[in-house]
Amino acid sequence: MKDFFAKLKEFFRLRALDKFVLGELTGPFFFGIMVFTTILVAGGLLFRLAELIIERGVSFGVVIRLFLYSLPGIVALTIPMSCLLASLIGFSTMSANSELVALKSAGLSFNRIIKSVMFVSVIVSLLAMFFNETLVPVSEKASGNVMMYEVLKQSPVMFKEKIFLKQEENGGLKRVIYVNKMAVGSGEMEKVLVQEYEKGSLARLTDAEKGEWKDGSWWIYNGRVYEIQDNIKASQLFRFDKQQLNLNLTPDEFRRSSDDPDQMGIDDLYKLIKTKYKMGEDPTKLWVALHFRIAIPWACIVLALVGAALGSRPQRTNSSRGVGLSVIIVFVYYVIMSFARSMGEAGLIPSLLSAWLANIVFLVLGVQLCKRANKLG
């Protein structure tokens, strides 16, 4: 066991080469966070905030809060971009100063030179995912609350109206439940209609005046049950004062069903997906959102790989050219990502593939560029 931990410690120990390479990348990384955050803020957020001040007369204090609440979501997007810029500028600097040539002349392969970069990019990806799961959902929710209640002056949603729930069994429709109005907090319902199907045909119809969530179950009151024959004729079977309703959703799940996915973490998104299944709704877009929530932080690795390989080419690249090239690469990445997302949401490709397609494409590109970099020098 001691030998194992000794080898593990040796594996993770940063050597002089690794410290030197990471030292070249640290400055450009934080420079990239600043530059790309500024670009994204100036490219859209400031215009929206200025519009709120000019057209809606929103106070400066509210606008400042909206700005601060929006920053974590923007920074989360800039982290993969900054990994690209850091590796691109860092390796371009080493290439321009002939340091890469010297390292290769000493018998070091390009794969060994970028070992520390790949290791740290994995750590950055994990930190980015943690950032996306903790601060970003909270800030997005706070921003949404300020926009809804203080800017648009909307009241909190107290009721959900015209709710349709489908329940299927063995691939066929079993039950359709319609609720005209439901109190979000208490689960009290008005006008409940239940259609039950047998072999694809409407068999029974239950009509109740009201319903409620009580003692862990749904109950409906003052209703009538009809038998449907040939999908046309309806004959009343009986009336009831109180009857249990077979509905496997809680009031909390009803409330969650209308929440914004951007304000959720992965666990809450998965719970929402299960709720949508229970409600008989298609959760494809939510599956895509969940997989993207996981895939985007790992773009740090593939973009850092591409940046390092491109930066190792024997040419002089200053910071401005590095930023410009990074913007072009990021633009291509997000075009592929947006196209794949649209395909996934439309059900044309699996949601998992749609989320990881851009990463796969750039990983293949990065591996090929690294092979070429190994041959140079």
C-alpha positions in Angstrom: 0.0 0.0 0.0 2.9 2.4 0.8 4.4 1.7 -2.6 1.1 2.5 -4.3 0.8 5.9 -2.5 4.4 6.6 -3.3 3.9 5.9 -7.0 0.7 8.0 -6.9 2.5 10.9 -5.2 5.3 10.6 -7.8 2.8 10.6 -10.7 1.1 13.8 -9.5 4.3 15.6 -8.5 4.9 18.6 -10.7 8.4 18.7 -12.1 10.3 21.7 -13.2 9.1 21.3 -16.8 5.5 21.1 -15.7 5.8 24.2 -13.5 7.5 26.1 -16.4 4.7 25.2 -18.8 1.9 26.0 -16.4 3.6 29.3 -15.5 3.4 30.3 -19.2 -0.4 29.5 -19.2 -1.6 31.0 -15.9 -1.4 34.6 -17.0 -3.2 34.1 -20.4 -5.9 32.0 -18.6 -7.0 34.8 -16.3 -6.5 37.3 -19.1 -8.9 35.2 -21.2 -11.5 35.2 -18.4 -11.4 39.0 -18.3 -11.4 39.5 -22.1 -14.2 37.0 -22.9 -16.3 38.1 -20.0 -16.0 41.7 -21.2 -16.9 40.6 -24.8 -20.0 38.7 -23.7 -21.1 41.5 -21.3 -20.6 44.2 -23.9 -22.1 42.1 -26.6 -25.6 41.8 -25.1 -26.0 42.2 -21.4 -25.2 45.9 -21.2 -27.6 46.7 -24.0 -30.4 44.8 -22.2 -29.7 46.6 -19.0 -29.5 50.0 -20.7 -32.9 49.3 -22.3 -34.4 48.6 -18.8 -33.1 51.9 -17.6 -34.2 54.0 -20.6 -37.5 52.3 -21.6 -38.8 50.9 -18.3 -37.3 53.4 -15.9 -35.8 50.7 -13.7 -33.7 52.0 -10.9 -29.9 51.8 -11.1 -29.7 49.7 -8.0 -31.9 47.0 -9.5 -29.9 47.1 -12.7 -26.6 46.6 -10.8 -28.1 43.6 -9.0 -29.2 42.1 -12.4 -25.7 42.6 -13.7 -24.1 40.9 -10.7 -26.5 38.0 -10.8 -25.8 37.5 -14.5 -22.1 37.4 -14.2 -21.6 33.8 -12.9 -23.5 32.4 -15.9 -21.3 34.4 -18.2 -18.1 33.5 -16.4 -19.1 29.8 -16.7 -19.2 30.1 -20.5 -15.8 31.9 -20.6 -13.8 29.2 -18.7 -13.5 26.8 -21.7 -12.7 29.7 -23.9 -10.0 30.8 -21.5 -8.4 27.4 -21.5 -8.2 27.6 -25.3 -6.6 31.1 -25.2 -4.2 30.2 -22.4 -2.8 27.1 -24.2 -2.7 29.0 -27.5 -0.9 32.0 -26.3 1.3 30.1 -23.9 2.6 27.6 -26.4 2.9 30.3 -29.1 5.2 32.2 -26.7 7.3 29.2 -26.1 7.4 28.5 -29.8 8.4 32.1 -30.7 11.2 32.0 -28.0 12.4 28.6 -29.4 11.7 27.0 -26.0 9.7 24.2 -27.6 12.5 23.5 -30.0 14.9 23.3 -27.1 12.7 20.9 -25.1 12.3 18.7 -28.1 16.0 18.7 -28.7 16.4 17.4 -25.2 14.4 14.4 -26.2 11.0 15.4 -24.9 8.0 14.6 -27.0 5.1 17.1 -27.4 2.9 14.6 -25.6 5.1 14.9 -22.6 5.3 18.6 -22.7 1.5 19.0 -22.6 1.0 16.4 -19.9 0.6 19.0 -17.2 -1.7 21.0 -19.4 -4.1 18.1 -19.8 -3.9 17.3 -16.1 -4.7 20.8 -15.0 -7.5 21.1 -17.7 -9.2 18.1 -16.1 -9.1 19.9 -12.7 -10.4 23.1 -14.3 -13.3 21.1 -15.9 -14.2 19.6 -12.5 -14.1 23.1 -10.9 -16.2 24.5 -13.8 -18.8 21.7 -13.3 -18.9 22.4 -9.5 -19.3 26.2 -10.3 -22.2 25.4 -12.7 -23.9 23.2 -10.1 -23.6 25.6 -7.1 -23.3 29.3 -7.9 -24.8 29.5 -11.4 -28.3 28.1 -10.7 -28.6 30.3 -7.6 -27.6 33.4 -9.4 -29.9 32.6 -12.4 -32.8 32.1 -10.1 -32.1 35.3 -8.3 -31.8 37.2 -11.6 -35.1 35.7 -12.8 -36.9 36.7 -9.5 -35.6 40.3 -9.8 -36.7 40.5 -13.4 -40.2 39.0 -12.7 -41.1 40.7 -9.5 -39.2 44.0 -9.5 -38.9 44.8 -13.2 -42.0 43.3 -14.7 -44.0 43.6 -11.5 -45.6 40.2 -11.9 -47.2 38.4 -8.9 -45.9 34.9 -7.9 -47.7 32.1 -9.7 -50.4 30.8 -7.4 -52.3 28.6 -9.9 -51.7 26.4 -12.9 -54.5 26.3 -15.4 -55.6 23.8 -18.1 -53.4 20.9 -17.0 -53.3 17.8 -19.2 -51.8 14.6 -18.0 -51.4 11.4 -20.0 -50.8 8.0 -18.6 -49.7 5.1 -20.9 -49.5 1.4 -20.4 -47.9 -1.2 -22.7 -47.4 1.5 -25.3 -51.1 2.4 -25.4 -53.1 5.3 -23.9 -54.6 4.3 -20.5 -55.8 7.5 -18.9 -56.0 11.3 -19.6 -56.6 13.7 -16.7 -57.6 17.3 -17.3 -57.5 19.8 -14.4 -59.0 23.2 -15.2 -57.2 25.0 -12.3 -54.8 23.9 -9.5 -53.4 25.8 -6.6 -49.6 25.4 -6.8 -48.9 25.2 -3.1 -51.9 23.3 -1.7 -52.8 21.1 -4.7 -56.5 22.2 -4.5 -58.2 21.5 -7.9 -61.2 22.8 -9.7 -63.1 20.9 -12.5 -61.4 17.6 -12.8 -62.1 15.3 -15.9 -60.7 11.8 -16.1 -60.9 9.8 -19.4 -60.1 6.1 -19.1 -59.3 4.0 -22.2 -59.4 0.3 -22.9 -57.8 -1.1 -26.1 -57.5 2.4 -27.5 -61.1 3.3 -27.0 -62.7 5.6 -24.5 -64.4 3.4 -21.9 -65.2 5.6 -18.8 -65.5 9.3 -18.0 -65.2 10.8 -14.5 -66.3 14.4 -13.9 -65.7 16.0 -10.5 -66.2 19.5 -9.3 -63.1 19.8 -7.2 -60.2 17.9 -5.8 -57.3 18.1 -3.3 -54.1 16.6 -2.0 -54.8 15.1 1.4 -52.9 12.7 3.6 -50.5 11.8 0.8 -53.2 11.0 -1.8 -55.3 12.9 -4.3 -59.1 13.0 -3.7 -61.9 14.3 -5.9 -65.4 15.4 -4.8 -68.9 15.8 -6.1 -68.5 13.8 -9.2 -70.2 11.4 -11.7 -68.9 8.4 -13.5 -70.1 7.6 -17.0 -69.7 4.5 -19.2 -68.9 5.2 -22.8 -70.1 2.9 -25.5 -68.8 2.9 -29.1 -67.0 6.2 -28.3 -70.3 8.0 -28.6 -73.0 6.9 -26.1 -72.5 8.0 -22.5 -74.6 6.5 -19.7 -74.2 7.5 -16.0 -73.1 4.7 -13.8 -73.1 6.4 -10.4 -72.5 9.6 -8.5 -70.0 10.0 -5.6 -69.2 12.5 -2.9 -65.6 11.5 -2.5 -63.3 9.3 -4.5 -59.5 8.7 -4.6 -57.8 9.7 -7.8 -54.9 7.5 -9.1 -52.3 10.2 -9.8 -48.6 9.5 -9.1 -47.6 13.2 -8.8 -47.3 15.4 -5.7 -48.1 19.1 -5.6 -44.3 19.8 -5.3 -43.8 18.0 -8.6 -46.5 20.0 -10.2 -44.8 23.2 -9.0 -41.4 22.0 -10.2 -42.8 21.2 -13.7 -42.9 24.9 -14.6 -39.5 25.8 -13.3 -36.8 27.2 -15.6 -34.2 24.5 -16.4 -31.5 27.2 -16.5 -32.1 27.7 -12.8 -31.5 24.0 -11.9 -28.6 21.8 -11.2 -28.2 18.3 -12.7 -30.0 16.6 -9.9 -33.0 18.9 -10.1 -33.0 18.6 -13.9 -33.2 14.8 -13.6 -36.1 15.1 -11.1 -37.9 17.3 -13.6 -37.4 14.8 -16.4 -39.0 12.1 -14.2 -41.9 14.4 -13.5 -42.4 15.0 -17.2 -42.5 11.3 -17.8 -45.2 11.0 -15.1 -47.1 13.8 -16.7 -47.0 12.1 -20.1 -44.9 14.9 -21.7 -41.9 14.5 -23.9 -38.7 15.3 -21.9 -36.3 15.2 -24.9 -35.3 18.9 -24.6 -34.6 18.4 -20.9 -32.5 15.4 -21.6 -30.5 17.5 -24.1 -30.1 20.3 -21.5 -28.9 17.8 -18.8 -26.3 16.2 -21.1 -25.1 19.7 -22.2 -24.8 20.7 -18.5 -22.3 17.9 -18.2 -20.5 18.2 -21.5 -19.7 21.9 -21.7 -17.3 22.0 -18.7 -15.3 19.2 -20.3 -14.7 21.4 -23.4 -11.9 22.8 -21.3 -9.8 19.7 -22.1 -10.4 19.5 -25.8 -10.0 23.2 -26.4 -6.8 23.3 -24.3 -5.5 20.4 -26.5 -6.4 22.2 -29.7 -4.9 25.5 -28.5 -1.6 23.8 -27.4 -1.2 22.1 -30.7 -2.0 25.2 -32.8 0.3 27.3 -30.6 3.2 25.0 -31.0 3.6 25.8 -34.7 6.8 27.7 -35.6 5.4 31.2 -35.9 5.1 34.3 -33.8 1.7 34.9 -32.3 1.0 37.9 -30.0 -1.9 38.3 -27.6 -4.2 40.1 -30.0 -3.8 37.5 -32.7 -4.2 34.8 -30.1 -7.5 36.3 -29.0 -8.7 36.6 -32.6 -7.8 33.0 -33.4 -9.4 31.9 -30.2 -12.6 33.7 -31.0 -12.7 32.0 -34.4 -12.2 28.5 -32.9 -14.8 29.2 -30.2 -17.2 30.4 -32.9 -16.8 27.2 -34.8 -17.1 25.1 -31.6 -20.4 26.8 -30.7 -21.8 26.6 -34.2 -21.3 22.8 -34.1 -22.7 22.7 -30.6 -25.8 24.8 -31.5 -26.4 22.6 -34.6 -26.1 19.4 -32.6 -28.3 20.8 -29.9 -31.0 21.6 -32.4 -30.7 18.1 -33.9 -31.0 16.6 -30.4 -34.0 18.6 -29.4 -35.7 17.7 -32.7 -35.1 14.0 -31.9 -32.9 13.5 -35.0 -29.9 12.3 -33.0 -29.6 10.9 -29.4 -29.5 13.6 -26.7 -26.2 12.2 -25.4 -24.5 12.5 -28.9 -25.9 16.0 -29.4 -24.3 17.2 -26.2 -20.9 15.6 -26.8 -20.6 16.0 -30.6 -18.6 19.3 -30.5 -16.3 17.8 -27.9 -15.8 14.7 -30.0 -15.0 16.7 -33.2 -12.5 18.9 -31.4 -10.9 16.0 -29.6 -10.3 14.3 -32.9 -8.9 17.5 -34.3 -6.7 18.0 -31.3 -5.3 14.5 -31.4 -4.4 14.9 -35.1 -2.8 18.3 -34.5 -0.8 16.8 -31.6 0.5 14.0 -33.9 1.7 16.7 -36.3 3.3 18.7 -33.5 5.1 15.5 -32.4 6.6 15.2 -35.9 7.7 18.8 -36.0 11.1 19.4 -34.6 
